[in-house]
Amino acid sequence: MDKREVKSVIEALLFVWGEPLEIKEISTVLDLDKKYLKEVLDEMINEFNYYRRGIQIIQIDNSYQLSTRSEHFDFISKLCTPKKDKQLSNAALETLSIIAYKQPITRIEVEEIRGVKCDKSISTLIEKNLVKEVGRLDKTGRPKLYGTTDNFLKHFGLTCLDQLPEIKEIEKIDEDLEDITGEENNT
């Protein structure tokens, strides 16, 4: 199979699958080396971007997915009726941040950091598929451990957790805001 045909098959697989598709699954289906497929996928990403296609291939860890371009949102939203999705509360965002930076982490550990109960926030995050149970701690009661999902990465435009900003960067932003507004930012 020549490279053009490989690209065609990959595009079809990504379209039909809909969700992020791991490179090892693509490798199994096409019976091709993962390293070669990574090169082909990188080339496809560049081609889609160069020709400003209406869709793009996004990478999430070792998975790939077809997606519309964010700059076309206004046009797409005119065609599609967006479902009314409630935004996350500040409590849920705080809980999500703690889980993202400290994962795997138990509910009790999150509550110790936040200083308040967070059952509802964790339930909301699980319902929105931003957080999931990733295991259980090997101690009395076997408390659940939580971590973020691929949907979390996708939602925040990240390919991996290493792209989360450093805590020092966030503290610097808070200090800059404090200097500008003269008010303390309690985030």
Contact map, one row per residue, 1 for C-alpha under 8 A:
1110110000000000000000000000000000000000000000000000000000000000000000000000000000000000000000000000000000000000000000000000000000000000000000000000000000000000000000000000000000000000000
1111110000000000000000000000000000000000000000000000000000000000000000000000000000000000000000000000000000000000000000000000000000000000000000000000000000000000000000000000000000000000000
1111111000000000000000000000000000000001000000000000000000000000000000000000000000000000000000000000000000000000000000000000000000000000000000000000000000000000000000000000000000000000000
0111111100000000000000000000000000000000000000000000000000000000000000000000000000000000000000000000000000000000000000000000000000000000000000000000000000000000000000000000000000000000000
1111111110000000000000000000000000000000000000000000000000000000000000000000000000000000000000000000000000000000000000000000000000000000000000000000000000000000000000000000000000000000000
1111111111000000000000000000010000000000000000000000000000000000000000000000000000000000000000000000000000000000000000000000000000000000000000000000000000000000000000000000000000000000000
0011111111100000000000000000000000000001100100000000000000000000000000000000000000000000000000000000000000000000000000000000000000000000000000000000000000000000000000000000000000000000000
0001111111110000000000000000000000000000000000000000000000000000000000000000000000000000000000000000000000000000000000000000000000000000000000000000000000000000000000000000000000000000000
0000111111111000000000000000000000000000000000000000000000000000000000000000000000000000000000000000000000000000000000000000000000000000000000000000000000000000000000000000000000000000000
0000011111111100000000000100000000000000000000000000000000000000000000000000000000000000000000000000000000000000000000000000000000000000000000000000000000000000000000000000000000000000000
0000001111111110000000000000000000000000000000000000000000000000000000000000000000000000000000000000000000000000000000000000000000000000000000000000000000000000000000000000000000000000000
0000000111111111000000000000000000000000000000000000000000000000000000000000000000000000000000000000000000000000000000000000000000000000000000000000000000000000000000000000000000000000000
0000000011111111100000000100000000000000000000000000000000000000000000000000000000000000000000000000000000000000000000000000000000000000000000000000000000000000000000000000000000000000000
0000000001111111111110000000000000000000000000000000000000000001110000000000000000000000000000000000000000000000000000000000000000000000000000000000000000000000000000000000000000000000000
0000000000111111110000000000000000000000000000000000000000000000110000000000000000000000000000000000000000000000000000000000000000000000000000000000000000000000000000000000000000000000000
0000000000011111110000000000000000000000000000000000000000000000000000000000000000000000000000000000000000000000000000000000000000000000000000000000000000000000000000000000000000000000000
0000000000001111111110000000000000000000000000000000000000000000000000000000000000000000000000000000000000000000000000000000000000000000000000000000000000000000000000000000000000000000000
0000000000000111111100000000000000000000000000000000000000000000110000000000000000000000000000000000000000000000000000000000000000000000000000000000000000000000000000000000000000000000000
0000000000000100111110000000000000000000000000000000000000000000100000000000000000000000000000000000000000000000000000000000000000000000000000000000000000000000000000000000000000000000000
0000000000000100111111000000000000000000000000000000000000010011100000000000000000000000000000000000000000000000000000000000000000000000000000000000000000000000000000000000000000000000000
0000000000000100101111101100000000000000000000000000000000000011100000000000000000000000000000000000000000000000000000000000000000000000000000000000000000000000000000000000000000000000000
0000000000000000000111111100000000000000000000000000000000000111000000000000000000000000000000000000000000000000000000000000000000000000000000000000000000000000000000000000000000000000000
0000000000000000000011111110000001001100000000000000000000000111000000000000000000000000000000000000000000000000000000000000000000000000000000000000000000000000000000000000000000000000000
0000000000000000000001111111000001000000000000000000000000000000000000000000000000000000000000000000000000000000000000000000000000000000000000000000000000000000000000000000000000000000000
0000000000000000000011111111100000000000000000000000000000000000000000000000000000000000000000000000000000000000000000000000000000000000000000000000000000000000000000000000000000000000000
0000000001001000000011111111110000000000000000000000000000000000000000000000000000000000000000000000000000000000000000000000000000000000000000000000000000000000000000000000000000000000000
0000000000000000000000111111111111001000000000000000000000000000000000000000000000000000000000000000000000000000000000000000000000000000000000000000000000000000000000000000000000000000000
0000000000000000000000011111111100000000000000000000000000000000000000000000000000000000000000000000000000000000000000000000000000000000000000000000000000000000000000000000000000000000000
0000000000000000000000001111111000000000000000000000000000000000000000000000000000000000000000000000000000000000000000000000000000000000000000000000000000000000000000000000000000000000000
0000010000000000000000000111111100000000000000000000000000000000000000000000000000000000000000000000000000000000000000000000000000000000000000000000000000000000000000000000000000000000000
0000000000000000000000000011111110000000000000000000000000000000000000000000000000000000000000000000000000000000000000000000000000000000000000000000000000000000000000000000000000000000000
0000000000000000000000000011011111011000000000000000000000000000000000000000000000000000000000000000000000000000000000000000000000000000000000000000000000000000000000000000000000000000000
0000000000000000000000000010001111111000000000000000000000000000000000000000000000000000000000000000000000000000000000000000000000000000000000000000000000000000000000000000000000000000000
0000000000000000000000110010000111111100000000000000000000000000000000000000000000000000000000000000000000000000000000000000000000000000000000000000000000000000000000000000000000000000000
0000000000000000000000000000000011111110000000000000000000000000000000000000000000000000000000000000000000000000000000000000000000000000000000000000000000000000000000000000000000000000000
0000000000000000000000000000000111111111000000000000000000000000000000000000000000000000000000000000000000000000000000000000000000000000000000000000000000000000000000000000000000000000000
0000000000000000000000100010000111111111100000000000000000000000000000000000000000000000000000000000000000000000000000000000000000000000000000000000000000000000000000000000000000000000000
0000000000000000000000100000000001111111110000000000000000000000000000000000000000000000000000000000000000000000000000000000000000000000000000000000000000000000000000000000000000000000000
0000000000000000000000000000000000111111111000000000000000000000000000000000000000000000000000000000000000000000000000000000000000000000000000000000000000000000000000000000000000000000000
0010001000000000000000000000000000011111111100000000000000000000000000000000000000000000000000000000000000000000000000000000000000000000000000000000000000000000000000000000000000000000000
0000001000000000000000000000000000001111111110000000000000000000000000000000000000000000000000000000000000000000000000000000000000000000000000000000000000000000000000000000000000000000000
0000000000000000000000000000000000000111111111000000000000000000000000000000000000000000000000000000000000000000000000000000000000000000000000000000000000000000000000000000000000000000000
0000000000000000000000000000000000000011111111100000000000000000000000000000000000000000000000000000000000000000000000000000000000000000000000000000000000000000000000000000000000000000000
0000001000000000000000000000000000000001111111110000000010000000000000000000000000000000000000000000000000000000000000000000000000000000000000000000000000000000000000000000000000000000000
0000000000000000000000000000000000000000111111111000000111000000000000000000000000000000000000000000000000000000000000000000000000000000000000000000000000000000000000000000000000000000000
0000000000000000000000000000000000000000011111111100000000000000000000000000000000000000000000000000000000000000000000000000000000000000000000000000000000000000000000000000000000000000000
0000000000000000000000000000000000000000001111111110000000000000000000000000000000000000000000000000000000000000000000000000000000000000000000000000000000000000000000000000000000000000000
0000000000000000000000000000000000000000000111111111101110000000000000000000000000000000000000000000000000000000000000000000000000000000000000000000000000000000000000000000000000000000000
0000000000000000000000000000000000000000000011111111100100000000000000000000000000000000000000000000000000000000000000000000000000000000000000000000000000000000000000000000000000000000000
0000000000000000000000000000000000000000000001111111100000000000000000000000000000000000000000000000000000000000000000000000000000000000000000000000000000000000000000000000000000000000000
0000000000000000000000000000000000000000000000111111100000000000000000000000000000000000000000000000000000000000000000000000000000000000000000000000000000000000000000000000000000000000000
0000000000000000000000000000000000000000000000011111110000000000000000000000000000000000000000000000000000000000000000000000000000000000000000000000000000000000000000000000000000000000000
0000000000000000000000000000000000000000000000011111111100000000000000000000000000000000000000000000000000000000000000000000000000000000000000000000000000000000000000000000000000000000000
0000000000000000000000000000000000000000000000000001111100000000000110010000000000000000000000000000000000000000000000000000000000000000000000000000000000000000000000000000000000000000000
0000000000000000000000000000000000000000000000010000111110000000011110000000000000000000000000000000000000000000000000000000000000000000000000000000000000000000000000000000000000000000000
0000000000000000000000000000000000000000000010011000111111000000011110000000000000000000000000000000000000000000000000000000000000000000000000000000000000000000000000000000000000000000000
0000000000000000000000000000000000000000000110010000001111100001111000000000000000000000000000000000000000000000000000000000000000000000000000000000000000000000000000000000000000000000000
0000000000000000000000000000000000000000000010000000000111110001111000000000000000000000000000000000000000000000000000000000000000000000000000000000000000000000000000000000000000000000000
0000000000000000000000000000000000000000000000000000000011111111100000000000000000000000000000000000000000000000000000000000000000000000000000000000000000000010000000000000000000000000000
0000000000000000000100000000000000000000000000000000000001111111100000000000000000000000000000000000000000000000000000000000000000000000000000000000010011000111000000000000000000000000000
0000000000000000000000000000000000000000000000000000000000111110000000000000000000000000000000000000000000000000000000000000000000000000000000000000000000000011000000000000000000000000000
0000000000000000000001100000000000000000000000000000000000111111000000000000000000000000000000000000000000000000000000000000000000000000000000000000000000000000000000000000000000000000000
0000000000000000000111100000000000000000000000000000000000111111100000000000000000000000000000000000000000000000000000000000000000000000000000000000000000000000000000000000000000000000000
0000000000000100000111100000000000000000000000000000000011110111110000000000000000000000000000000000000000000000000000000000000000000000000000000000000000000000000000000000000000000000000
0000000000000110011110000000000000000000000000000000000011110011111000000000000000000000000000000000000000000000000000000000000000000000000000000000000000000000000000000000000000000000000
0000000000000110010000000000000000000000000000000000001111000001111100000000000000000000000000000000000000000000000000000000000000000000000000000000000000000000000000000000000000000000000
0000000000000000000000000000000000000000000000000000001111000000111110000000000000000000000000000000000000000000000000000000000000000000000000000000000000000000000000000000000000000000000
0000000000000000000000000000000000000000000000000000011100000000011111010000000000000000000000000000000000000000000000000000000000000000000000000000000000000000000000000000000000000000000
0000000000000000000000000000000000000000000000000000011100000000001111111000000000000000000000000000000000000000000000000000000000000000000000000000000000000000000000000000000000000000000
0000000000000000000000000000000000000000000000000000000000000000000111111000000000000000000000000000000000000000000000000000000000000000000000000000000000000000000000000000000000000000000
0000000000000000000000000000000000000000000000000000000000000000000011111100000000000000000000000000000000000000000000000000000000000000000000000000000000000000000000000000000000000000000
0000000000000000000000000000000000000000000000000000010000000000000111111111000000000000000000000000000000000000000000000000000000000000000000000000000000000000000000000000000000000000000
0000000000000000000000000000000000000000000000000000000000000000000011111111100000000000000000000000000000000000000000000000000000000000000000000000000000000000000000000000000000000000000
0000000000000000000000000000000000000000000000000000000000000000000000111111110000000000000000000000000000000000000000000000000000000000000000000000000000000000000000000000000000000000000
0000000000000000000000000000000000000000000000000000000000000000000000011111111000000000000000000000000000000000000000000000000000000000000000000000000000000000000000000000000000000000000
0000000000000000000000000000000000000000000000000000000000000000000000011111111100000000000000000000000000000000000000000000000000000000000000000000000000000000000000000000000000000000000
0000000000000000000000000000000000000000000000000000000000000000000000001111111111000000000000000000000000000000000000000000000000000000000000000000000000000000000000000000000000000000000
0000000000000000000000000000000000000000000000000000000000000000000000000111111110000000000000000000000000000000000000000000000000000000000000000000000000000000000000000000000000000000000
0000000000000000000000000000000000000000000000000000000000000000000000000011111110000000000000000000000000000000000000000000000000000000000000000000000000000000000000000000000000000000000
0000000000000000000000000000000000000000000000000000000000000000000000000001111111000000000000000000000000000000000000000000000000000000000000000000000000000000000000000000000000000000000
0000000000000000000000000000000000000000000000000000000000000000000000000000111111100000000000000000000000000000000000000000000000000000000000000000000000000000000000000000000000000000000
0000000000000000000000000000000000000000000000000000000000000000000000000000100111110000000000000000000000000000000000000000000000000000000000000000000000000000000000000000000000000000000
0000000000000000000000000000000000000000000000000000000000000000000000000000000011111000000000000000000000000000000000000000000000000000000000000000000000000000000000000000000000000000000
0000000000000000000000000000000000000000000000000000000000000000000000000000000001111100000000000000000000000000000000000000000000000000000000000000000000000000000000000000000000000000000
0000000000000000000000000000000000000000000000000000000000000000000000000000000000111110000000000000000000000000000000000000000000000000000000000000000000000000000000000000000000000000000
0000000000000000000000000000000000000000000000000000000000000000000000000000000000011111000000000000000000000000000000000000000000000000000000000000000000000000000000000000000000000000000
0000000000000000000000000000000000000000000000000000000000000000000000000000000000001111100000000000000000000000000000000000000000000000000000000000000000000000000000000000000000000000000
0000000000000000000000000000000000000000000000000000000000000000000000000000000000000111111110000000000000000000000000000000000000000000000000000000000000000000000000000000000000000000000
0000000000000000000000000000000000000000000000000000000000000000000000000000000000000011111110000000000000000000000000000000000000000000000000000000000000000000000000000000000000000000000
0000000000000000000000000000000000000000000000000000000000000000000000000000000000000001111111000000000000000000000000000000000000000000000000000000000000000000000000000000000000000000000
0000000000000000000000000000000000000000000000000000000000000000000000000000000000000001111111100000000000000000000001001000000000000000000000000000000000000000000000000000000000000000000
0000000000000000000000000000000000000000000000000000000000000000000000000000000000000001111111110000000000000000000000001101100000000000000000000000000000000000000000000000000000000000000
0000000000000000000000000000000000000000000000000000000000000000000000000000000000000001111111111000000000000000000000000000000000000000000000000000000000000000000000000000000000000000000
0000000000000000000000000000000000000000000000000000000000000000000000000000000000000000011111111100000000000000010000000000000000000000000000000000000000000000000000000000000000000000000
0000000000000000000000000000000000000000000000000000000000000000000000000000000000000000001111111110000000000100010001001100000000000000000000000000000000000000000000000000000000000000000
0000000000000000000000000000000000000000000000000000000000000000000000000000000000000000000111111111000000000000000000000100100001100000000000000000000000000000000000000000000000000000000
0000000000000000000000000000000000000000000000000000000000000000000000000000000000000000000011111111100000000000000000000000000000000000000000000000000000000000000000000000000000000000000
0000000000000000000000000000000000000000000000000000000000000000000000000000000000000000000001111111111000000100100000000000000000000000000000000000000000000000000000000000000000000000000
0000000000000000000000000000000000000000000000000000000000000000000000000000000000000000000000111111111110000100000000000000000000000000000000000111000000000000000000000000000000000000000
0000000000000000000000000000000000000000000000000000000000000000000000000000000000000000000000011111111000000000000000000000000000000000000000000011000000000000100000000000000000000000000
0000000000000000000000000000000000000000000000000000000000000000000000000000000000000000000000001111111000000000000000000000000000000000000000000000000000000000000000000000000000000000000
0000000000000000000000000000000000000000000000000000000000000000000000000000000000000000000000000111111110000000000000000000000000000000000000000000000000000000000000000000000000000000000
0000000000000000000000000000000000000000000000000000000000000000000000000000000000000000000000000111111110000000000000000000000000000000000000001111000000000000000000000000000000000000000
0000000000000000000000000000000000000000000000000000000000000000000000000000000000000000000000000010011111000000000000000000000000000100000000001110000000000000000000000000000000000000000
0000000000000000000000000000000000000000000000000000000000000000000000000000000000000000000000000010011111101100000000000000000000000000000000001110000000000000000000000000000000000000000
0000000000000000000000000000000000000000000000000000000000000000000000000000000000000000000000000000000111111100000000000000000000000000100000111100000000000000000000000000000000000000000
0000000000000000000000000000000000000000000000000000000000000000000000000000000000000000000000000000000011111110000001100100000000000000000000111100000000000000000000000000000000000000000
0000000000000000000000000000000000000000000000000000000000000000000000000000000000000000000000000000000001111111000000000000000000000000000000000000000000000000000000000000000000000000000
0000000000000000000000000000000000000000000000000000000000000000000000000000000000000000000000000000000011111111100000000000000000000000000000000000000000000000000000000000000000000000000
0000000000000000000000000000000000000000000000000000000000000000000000000000000000000000000000100110000011111111110001000000000000000000000000000000000000000000000000000000000000000000000
0000000000000000000000000000000000000000000000000000000000000000000000000000000000000000000000000000000000111111111111000000000000000000000000000000000000000000000000000000000000000000000
0000000000000000000000000000000000000000000000000000000000000000000000000000000000000000000000000000000000011111111100000000000000000000000000000000000000000000000000000000000000000000000
0000000000000000000000000000000000000000000000000000000000000000000000000000000000000000000000000100000000001111111000000000000000000000000000000000000000000000000000000000000000000000000
0000000000000000000000000000000000000000000000000000000000000000000000000000000000000000000001100000000000000111111110000000000000000000000000000000000000000000000000000000000000000000000
0000000000000000000000000000000000000000000000000000000000000000000000000000000000000000000000000000000000000011111110000000000000000000000000000000000000000000000000000000000000000000000
0000000000000000000000000000000000000000000000000000000000000000000000000000000000000000000000000000000000000011011111000000000000000000000000000000000000000000000000000000000000000000000
0000000000000000000000000000000000000000000000000000000000000000000000000000000000000000000000000000000000000010011111100000000000000000000000000000000000000000000000000000000000000000000
0000000000000000000000000000000000000000000000000000000000000000000000000000000000000000001000100000000000100110000111111100000000000000000000000000000000000000000000000000000000000000000
0000000000000000000000000000000000000000000000000000000000000000000000000000000000000000000000000000000000100000000011111110000000000000000000000000000000000000000000000000000000000000000
0000000000000000000000000000000000000000000000000000000000000000000000000000000000000000000000000000000000000000000001111111000000000000000000000000000000000000000000000000000000000000000
0000000000000000000000000000000000000000000000000000000000000000000000000000000000000000001100100000000000000000000001111111100000000000000000000000000000000000000000000000000000000000000
0000000000000000000000000000000000000000000000000000000000000000000000000000000000000000000100110000000000100000000001111111110000100000000000000000000000000000000000000000000000000000000
0000000000000000000000000000000000000000000000000000000000000000000000000000000000000000000000000000000000000000000000111111111000000000000000000000000000000000000000000000000000000000000
0000000000000000000000000000000000000000000000000000000000000000000000000000000000000000000100000000000000000000000000011111111100000000000000000000000000000000000000000000000000000000000
0000000000000000000000000000000000000000000000000000000000000000000000000000000000000000000100010000000000000000000000001111111111100000000000000000000000000000000000000000000000000000000
0000000000000000000000000000000000000000000000000000000000000000000000000000000000000000000000000000000000000000000000000111111111110000000000000000000000000000000000000000000000000000000
0000000000000000000000000000000000000000000000000000000000000000000000000000000000000000000000000000000000000000000000000011111111000000000000000000000000000000000000000000000000000000000
0000000000000000000000000000000000000000000000000000000000000000000000000000000000000000000000000000000000000000000000000001111111100000000000000000000000000000000000000000000000000000000
0000000000000000000000000000000000000000000000000000000000000000000000000000000000000000000000000000000000000000000000000000111111110000000000000000101100000000000000000000000000000000000
0000000000000000000000000000000000000000000000000000000000000000000000000000000000000000000000010000000000000000000000000000111111110000000000000001111100000000000000000000000000000000000
0000000000000000000000000000000000000000000000000000000000000000000000000000000000000000000000010000000000000000000000000100110111111000000000000111100100000000000000000000000000000000000
0000000000000000000000000000000000000000000000000000000000000000000000000000000000000000000000000000000000000000000000000000010011111100000000000111100000000000000000000000000000000000000
0000000000000000000000000000000000000000000000000000000000000000000000000000000000000000000000000000000000000000000000000000000000111110000000011110000000000000000000000000000000000000000
0000000000000000000000000000000000000000000000000000000000000000000000000000000000000000000000000000000100000000000000000000000000011111000000011110000000000000000000000000000000000000000
0000000000000000000000000000000000000000000000000000000000000000000000000000000000000000000000000000000000000000000000000000000000001111100000011100000000000000000000000000000000000000000
0000000000000000000000000000000000000000000000000000000000000000000000000000000000000000000000000000000000000000000000000000000000000111110001111000000000000000000000000000000000000000000
0000000000000000000000000000000000000000000000000000000000000000000000000000000000000000000000000000000001000000000000000000000000000011111001111000000000000000000000000000000000000000000
0000000000000000000000000000000000000000000000000000000000000000000000000000000000000000000000000000000000000000000000000000000000000001111101100000000000000000000000000000000000000000000
0000000000000000000000000000000000000000000000000000000000000000000000000000000000000000000000000000000000000000000000000000000000000000111111100000000000000000000000000000000000000000000
0000000000000000000000000000000000000000000000000000000000000000000000000000000000000000000000000000000000000000000000000000000000000000011111100000000000000000000000000000000000000000000
0000000000000000000000000000000000000000000000000000000000000000000000000000000000000000000000000000000000000000000000000000000000000000001111100000000000000000000000000000000000000000000
0000000000000000000000000000000000000000000000000000000000000000000000000000000000000000000000000000000000000000000000000000000000000001111111110000000000000000000000000000000000000000000
0000000000000000000000000000000000000000000000000000000000000000000000000000000000000000000000000000000001100000000000000000000000000001111111111000000000000000000000000000000000000000000
0000000000000000000000000000000000000000000000000000000000000000000000000000000000000000000000000000000001100000000000000000000000001111100001111100000000000000000000000000000000000000000
0000000000000000000000000000000000000000000000000000000000000000000000000000000000000000000000000000001111100000000000000000000000001111100000111110000000000000000000000000000000000000000
0000000000000000000000000000000000000000000000000000000000000000000000000000000000000000000000000010001111100000000000000000000000111110000000011111000000000000000000000000000000000000000
0000000000000000000000000000000000000000000000000000000000000000000000000000000000000000000000000011001110000000000000000000000000111100000000001111100000000000000000000000000000000000000
0000000000000000000000000000000000000000000000000000000000000000000000000000000000000000000000000011001000000000000000000000000001110000000000000111110110000000000000000000000000000000000
0000000000000000000000000000000000000000000000000000000000000000000000000000000000000000000000000000000000000000000000000000000011110000000000000011111110000000000000000000000000000000000
0000000000000000000000000000000000000000000000000000000000010000000000000000000000000000000000000000000000000000000000000000000001000000000000000001111111000000000000000000000000000000000
0000000000000000000000000000000000000000000000000000000000000000000000000000000000000000000000000000000000000000000000000000000011000000000000000000111111100000000000000000000000000000000
0000000000000000000000000000000000000000000000000000000000000000000000000000000000000000000000000000000000000000000000000000000011100000000000000001111111110000000000000000000000000000000
0000000000000000000000000000000000000000000000000000000000010000000000000000000000000000000000000000000000000000000000000000000000000000000000000001111111111111100000000000000000000000000
0000000000000000000000000000000000000000000000000000000000010000000000000000000000000000000000000000000000000000000000000000000000000000000000000000011111111110000000000000000000000000000
0000000000000000000000000000000000000000000000000000000000000000000000000000000000000000000000000000000000000000000000000000000000000000000000000000001111111100000000000000000000000000000
0000000000000000000000000000000000000000000000000000000000000000000000000000000000000000000000000000000000000000000000000000000000000000000000000000000111111100000000000000000000000000000
0000000000000000000000000000000000000000000000000000000000000000000000000000000000000000000000000000000000000000000000000000000000000000000000000000000011111110000000000000000000000000000
0000000000000000000000000000000000000000000000000000000000010000000000000000000000000000000000000000000000000000000000000000000000000000000000000000000011111111101100000000000000000000000
0000000000000000000000000000000000000000000000000000000000111000000000000000000000000000000000000000000000000000000000000000000000000000000000000000000011001111101000000000000000000000000
0000000000000000000000000000000000000000000000000000000000011000000000000000000000000000000000000000000000000000000000000000000000000000000000000000000010000111111000000000000000000000000
0000000000000000000000000000000000000000000000000000000000000000000000000000000000000000000000000001000000000000000000000000000000000000000000000000000010000111111100000000000000000000000
0000000000000000000000000000000000000000000000000000000000000000000000000000000000000000000000000000000000000000000000000000000000000000000000000000000000000001111100000000000000000000000
0000000000000000000000000000000000000000000000000000000000000000000000000000000000000000000000000000000000000000000000000000000000000000000000000000000000000111111110000000000000000000000
0000000000000000000000000000000000000000000000000000000000000000000000000000000000000000000000000000000000000000000000000000000000000000000000000000000000000100111111000000000000000000000
0000000000000000000000000000000000000000000000000000000000000000000000000000000000000000000000000000000000000000000000000000000000000000000000000000000000000000001111101100000000000000000
0000000000000000000000000000000000000000000000000000000000000000000000000000000000000000000000000000000000000000000000000000000000000000000000000000000000000000000111111100000000000000000
0000000000000000000000000000000000000000000000000000000000000000000000000000000000000000000000000000000000000000000000000000000000000000000000000000000000000000000011111110000000000000000
0000000000000000000000000000000000000000000000000000000000000000000000000000000000000000000000000000000000000000000000000000000000000000000000000000000000000000000001111111000000000000000
0000000000000000000000000000000000000000000000000000000000000000000000000000000000000000000000000000000000000000000000000000000000000000000000000000000000000000000011111111100000000000000
0000000000000000000000000000000000000000000000000000000000000000000000000000000000000000000000000000000000000000000000000000000000000000000000000000000000000000000011111111110000000000000
0000000000000000000000000000000000000000000000000000000000000000000000000000000000000000000000000000000000000000000000000000000000000000000000000000000000000000000000111111111000000000000
0000000000000000000000000000000000000000000000000000000000000000000000000000000000000000000000000000000000000000000000000000000000000000000000000000000000000000000000011111111100000000000
0000000000000000000000000000000000000000000000000000000000000000000000000000000000000000000000000000000000000000000000000000000000000000000000000000000000000000000000001111111110000000000
0000000000000000000000000000000000000000000000000000000000000000000000000000000000000000000000000000000000000000000000000000000000000000000000000000000000000000000000000111111111000000101
0000000000000000000000000000000000000000000000000000000000000000000000000000000000000000000000000000000000000000000000000000000000000000000000000000000000000000000000000011111111100000000
0000000000000000000000000000000000000000000000000000000000000000000000000000000000000000000000000000000000000000000000000000000000000000000000000000000000000000000000000001111111110000000
0000000000000000000000000000000000000000000000000000000000000000000000000000000000000000000000000000000000000000000000000000000000000000000000000000000000000000000000000000111111111110100
0000000000000000000000000000000000000000000000000000000000000000000000000000000000000000000000000000000000000000000000000000000000000000000000000000000000000000000000000000011111111111100
0000000000000000000000000000000000000000000000000000000000000000000000000000000000000000000000000000000000000000000000000000000000000000000000000000000000000000000000000000001111111110000
0000000000000000000000000000000000000000000000000000000000000000000000000000000000000000000000000000000000000000000000000000000000000000000000000000000000000000000000000000000111111100000
0000000000000000000000000000000000000000000000000000000000000000000000000000000000000000000000000000000000000000000000000000000000000000000000000000000000000000000000000000000011111110000
0000000000000000000000000000000000000000000000000000000000000000000000000000000000000000000000000000000000000000000000000000000000000000000000000000000000000000000000000000000011111111000
0000000000000000000000000000000000000000000000000000000000000000000000000000000000000000000000000000000000000000000000000000000000000000000000000000000000000000000000000000000011101111100
0000000000000000000000000000000000000000000000000000000000000000000000000000000000000000000000000000000000000000000000000000000000000000000000000000000000000000000000000000000001000111110
0000000000000000000000000000000000000000000000000000000000000000000000000000000000000000000000000000000000000000000000000000000000000000000000000000000000000000000000000000010011000011111
0000000000000000000000000000000000000000000000000000000000000000000000000000000000000000000000000000000000000000000000000000000000000000000000000000000000000000000000000000000000000001111
0000000000000000000000000000000000000000000000000000000000000000000000000000000000000000000000000000000000000000000000000000000000000000000000000000000000000000000000000000010000000000111
